[in-house]
Amino acid sequence: MPKSNNSRFLLIGGPCVLESRKTSLLIGRTLRDLCAELGWNYVFKASYDKANRTSITSPRGPGFSKGLKELAAIRRQLKVPILTDVHTAEEATQAGRVVDILQIPAFLCRQTDLLLAAAKTGRAVNVKKGQFLSPDAVPAIMEKLRRGGCQNSWITERGTTFGHGDLVVDMRSLVIMKHQDHRVIFDATHSVQKPSGGKVTLGDARFIPALARAAVAVGVDGLFIEVHPNPKKALSDKASMLPLNQAAPLFRKINRILHAIS
């Protein structure tokens, strides 16, 4: 993979879960080329298994073995770093041989064995901050990675539980975590979810652009955004994905914000 300049703004983007190769490459090439135009670093993300789906009948993805092979193929074709979620220490060890960045899901962000196993791979690690945690809990999480030998990590804000069916984004959280000397990513798509407790997780994608612009103005190091050419047909999180054709105008606006605050 080409070496990345860590001082550049970072986009982690892709579909929620692996779908067809055609869909993955369409998304990946579009975002890769857009980031090259803007001077950003780009990481393709997709999950091989959505292990925390609301319903037992919801599509989860191709699974661990098939999914890793698919991610490896996408990595070869796009020639960009690849990120995927891991759910157990064993998965982290094996996935670390294939992908460039291991992601710790929000509900597992305090699992010590998982964090240490991810750190031990020598890969970069992105931790999704749990919806149930304040930013004051983050240093202990990141210290586990440091003690495990991880030298390249991010913490990703994805909203905080508000009542029983909503998430809110407190921009102060981004400032606090930056002051803790972490590299901070803002997840603009999961932050607009409305966890329903029903058969599917709902969301309100119309707020993605506003939250993304606000987070960039606050000074985050990058964005995490799930995109799809046709969100209504996406296999996962269809209500909280950015349509692919909206990526270019949004990212160009964000780039102007970056230049304004630099």
C-alpha positions in Angstrom: 0.0 0.0 0.0 1.2 3.6 -0.6 2.5 5.3 2.5 0.1 7.8 4.1 1.0 11.2 5.4 -0.5 11.2 8.9 -0.8 15.0 8.9 -3.4 14.8 6.1 -7.1 14.8 6.8 -8.4 11.2 6.8 -11.6 9.7 5.3 -12.7 6.2 6.4 -15.5 5.4 4.0 -17.3 2.5 2.4 -20.4 0.4 2.7 -21.6 -0.8 6.1 -21.3 -4.5 5.2 -19.6 -6.2 2.3 -22.1 -6.6 -0.6 -21.1 -7.4 -4.2 -17.6 -6.8 -5.5 -19.1 -4.4 -8.0 -20.6 -2.2 -5.3 -17.5 -2.2 -3.2 -15.3 -1.2 -6.1 -17.7 1.5 -7.2 -17.7 3.0 -3.7 -14.0 2.6 -3.2 -12.9 4.0 -6.5 -15.2 7.0 -6.2 -14.0 7.9 -2.7 -10.4 7.1 -3.4 -10.3 9.4 -6.4 -12.2 12.2 -4.6 -9.7 12.0 -1.7 -6.8 12.2 -4.1 -8.3 15.3 -5.7 -8.7 16.9 -2.2 -5.3 15.8 -0.8 -6.8 13.6 1.9 -5.8 10.1 3.0 -8.4 7.4 2.2 -9.2 4.1 3.9 -11.8 1.7 2.5 -14.0 0.2 5.2 -16.5 -2.6 5.2 -17.6 -5.3 7.6 -17.5 -9.1 6.9 -19.9 -9.7 9.7 -22.3 -7.3 11.4 -22.4 -9.3 14.6 -24.6 -6.8 16.5 -27.6 -6.5 14.1 -30.9 -5.6 15.8 -32.7 -8.6 14.4 -31.6 -12.2 14.2 -33.0 -12.2 10.6 -31.0 -9.2 9.4 -28.3 -9.8 6.8 -24.9 -10.0 8.5 -22.5 -10.3 5.6 -20.3 -13.0 4.0 -18.7 -14.1 7.2 -15.2 -14.2 8.5 -13.2 -16.4 6.1 -15.0 -15.4 2.9 -15.1 -11.8 4.0 -11.4 -11.6 4.6 -10.7 -13.0 1.2 -13.0 -10.4 -0.3 -11.3 -7.6 1.6 -7.9 -8.8 0.4 -9.1 -8.7 -3.2 -10.5 -5.2 -2.8 -7.2 -4.1 -1.3 -5.3 -5.4 -4.2 -7.6 -3.8 -6.8 -8.0 -0.4 -5.1 -4.5 -0.2 -3.8 -5.7 1.6 -0.6 -5.6 0.7 3.1 -8.5 -1.5 4.3 -10.3 -1.3 7.7 -12.7 -3.9 9.1 -14.4 -4.7 12.5 -13.2 -7.5 14.7 -15.2 -9.0 17.5 -12.9 -11.5 19.3 -9.2 -11.7 20.0 -8.9 -14.6 17.6 -10.5 -12.6 14.8 -8.1 -9.7 15.5 -5.1 -12.0 15.2 -6.2 -13.4 11.9 -7.6 -10.3 10.4 -4.4 -8.4 11.2 -2.7 -10.6 8.6 -5.0 -9.3 5.9 -6.2 -5.7 6.6 -4.3 -2.5 7.5 -6.6 -1.2 10.3 -8.5 -3.2 12.9 -11.7 -1.5 14.2 -13.1 -2.2 17.7 -16.9 -1.9 17.6 -18.5 0.5 20.1 -20.1 -2.1 22.2 -16.8 -3.9 22.6 -14.6 -0.8 23.2 -13.7 -1.7 26.8 -12.9 -5.4 26.1 -9.3 -5.7 27.3 -8.4 -9.0 25.6 -9.8 -7.7 22.3 -7.9 -4.4 22.6 -4.6 -6.2 23.5 -4.9 -8.7 20.7 -5.6 -6.0 18.2 -2.5 -4.0 19.5 -0.4 -7.1 19.3 -0.9 -7.5 15.6 1.1 -4.3 14.9 -1.7 -3.0 12.8 -3.3 0.4 13.3 -6.4 0.3 15.5 -9.5 2.4 15.3 -11.8 2.3 18.4 -15.4 3.3 18.2 -16.2 5.1 21.5 -19.2 3.4 23.1 -22.5 5.2 23.0 -22.6 4.7 26.8 -19.2 6.4 27.6 -18.1 9.9 28.3 -14.9 11.2 26.8 -13.3 10.9 30.3 -13.4 7.1 29.9 -11.3 7.2 26.7 -7.7 7.5 28.1 -8.1 4.1 29.9 -9.1 2.5 26.6 -6.3 4.0 24.6 -3.8 3.1 27.4 -4.7 -0.6 26.9 -3.7 -0.2 23.3 -0.5 1.6 24.2 0.4 -1.1 26.7 -0.3 -3.7 24.1 2.3 -2.2 21.7 0.0 -0.3 19.4 1.7 2.7 17.9 -1.0 4.0 15.5 -4.5 4.5 16.8 -7.7 6.6 16.6 -10.7 7.1 18.7 -14.0 7.6 16.8 -17.0 9.5 18.2 -20.3 8.0 17.1 -22.9 9.8 19.3 -24.1 9.3 22.8 -27.3 7.5 23.9 -30.0 10.0 24.7 -33.1 8.4 26.2 -34.3 5.1 24.7 -34.4 5.8 21.0 -31.9 8.5 20.0 -28.3 9.6 19.9 -26.9 13.1 20.3 -23.5 14.5 19.4 -21.8 16.7 22.0 -19.1 18.6 20.1 -17.4 19.2 23.5 -16.5 15.5 23.4 -14.4 16.0 20.3 -12.5 18.9 21.9 -11.9 16.9 25.2 -10.5 13.9 23.3 -8.2 16.1 21.2 -7.0 17.7 24.5 -6.3 14.2 25.7 -3.8 14.0 22.8 -5.7 11.4 20.8 -6.3 11.4 17.1 -10.1 11.8 16.8 -12.4 10.7 14.0 -16.0 11.7 13.8 -18.5 9.1 12.5 -21.2 11.2 10.8 -23.4 8.3 9.8 -23.8 6.1 12.9 -24.3 9.4 14.8 -27.6 9.9 13.1 -29.0 6.5 14.0 -32.1 6.0 16.0 -31.7 2.7 17.9 -35.3 1.5 18.0 -35.2 -1.8 19.8 -37.5 -3.1 17.0 -36.6 -5.1 14.0 -34.3 -2.6 12.4 -32.2 0.4 13.5 -33.6 3.6 12.2 -31.8 6.8 11.3 -32.1 10.3 9.8 -29.5 10.7 7.1 -30.5 14.3 6.3 -28.3 15.4 9.3 -25.1 13.8 8.1 -23.8 16.8 6.2 -24.5 19.3 9.1 -22.8 17.1 11.7 -19.8 16.3 9.5 -19.2 20.0 8.8 -19.6 20.9 12.4 -17.1 18.2 13.5 -14.6 19.3 11.0 -14.9 22.9 12.1 -14.2 21.8 15.7 -10.9 20.2 14.5 -11.2 16.4 14.1 -8.5 14.5 12.3 -10.9 12.7 10.0 -14.4 11.5 9.2 -15.9 8.1 9.1 -18.8 8.0 6.6 -20.7 5.0 5.3 -21.9 5.5 1.7 -23.9 3.6 -0.8 -25.0 4.2 -4.4 -28.6 3.3 -3.4 -29.0 3.4 0.4 -32.6 2.1 0.1 -31.2 -1.2 -1.2 -28.2 -1.4 1.2 -28.1 -4.6 3.3 -27.3 -2.7 6.5 -28.0 0.7 8.1 -29.8 2.0 5.0 -31.5 4.8 7.0 -28.2 6.3 8.0 -26.0 6.2 4.9 -24.8 9.0 2.7 -25.8 8.5 -1.0 -22.7 8.1 -3.0 -23.6 11.0 -5.4 -23.7 13.4 -2.4 -20.1 12.6 -1.4 -18.3 14.9 -3.8 -20.3 18.1 -3.0 -20.2 17.5 0.7 -16.4 16.7 0.8 -15.6 19.8 -1.3 -17.5 21.9 1.2 -15.6 20.2 4.1 -12.3 20.9 2.3 -13.1 24.6 2.2 -13.8 24.4 6.0 -10.4 22.7 6.5 -8.6 25.5 4.6 -10.5 28.1 6.5 -9.5 26.8 10.0 -5.9 25.9 9.1 
